[in-house]
């Protein structure tokens, strides 16, 4: 299946393979008219909603509410392209899509345990915390996902927004890397790519900030920060720390022993 749509004057073509094409009304009903009570998270180009299909299948619906803004439609196309070439047990798979004149939506499996960030910092009183064996399994699963993107995709894929919020957890707490809206395809013959800096503050490698050159090392730095989140439960950047100290970055609290 191939989808044709117009962005400005450019006819864009995206290969969707065997993905399901959802009707707008179907996703509207599944999410209770995109109710705020069903919001699972919010990113740079829209929100993600929990939905239930007529057959009781739970899904996560990513709605790019401002896809017509600069970069919005490109983010939609990029996410689809990345997922179409990257298939791995530790990468989020795409179920289907919906496009209209005014909407772009992507449909994913619902992750029962939401994100790593949620399990670390937003669980309710009485909910079980992640034990160390589970945290180790999450770290290894996420690493396998990124290793696949870097070493087994051609062109290789640089995620560029590695953080606990983008590591999702299924019912068995298996790590699933998601949110490819900022990802970039990289020609393996090039060692780095100069581009506009993208990502989340506190997770961006210093050399990427200073040079604008992203590579797999950019993701490795973000993965290291994610490991610090996993071990400490703290946010990578927390401005509430300003009340007691000057260091708002979690990285600044790490002591390196040689």
Protein Blocks (a to p, Z undefined) as FASTA:
>chain_A
ZZdddehjaccdddekjaccddfklmmmmnoooiaklpgbdcfkbccdddddfkopacdd
dddfklmbghklmmmmmmmmmmmmmccfkbccdfbdcddfkbccddddddfklpfklmmm
mccehiacddfklmmmmmmmmmmmmmmmmmmgccdddeklacfklmccdfkopacdehjl
lgccddfkbcbdcdddedjehiacfklmmnopacfklmmmmmmmmmmmmmnopafbdfkl
mmmmmblbfklmpccdZZ
